């Protein structure tokens, strides 16, 4: 039996937390999709995992490790030459912190 979809208010709340705005059509679609996800998680919750040891990293000893060699990078001038906007001796970026109090 599939669980009922989450209430529309919850979908809009999650969307606001993610800084998204949804139309009612989008919210209805996501309600159905979220209900499927919740049903799948409920199905996984039914599995008996008592004999499965906890695992933090799977096969960590087999991961390839590259050597940590120093390699030449871009010169300061070359990096700034490729920047979309330069100010003084560095990259110019839009202000993203409001300093007005």
Buried (B, 14 or more C-beta within 10 A) or exposed (E): EEEEBBEBEBBBEBBEEEEEEBEEEBBEEBBEEBBEEBEEEEEEEEEEEEEEEEEEEEEEEEEEEEEEEEEEEEEEEEEBEEEEEEEEEEEEEEEEEEEEE
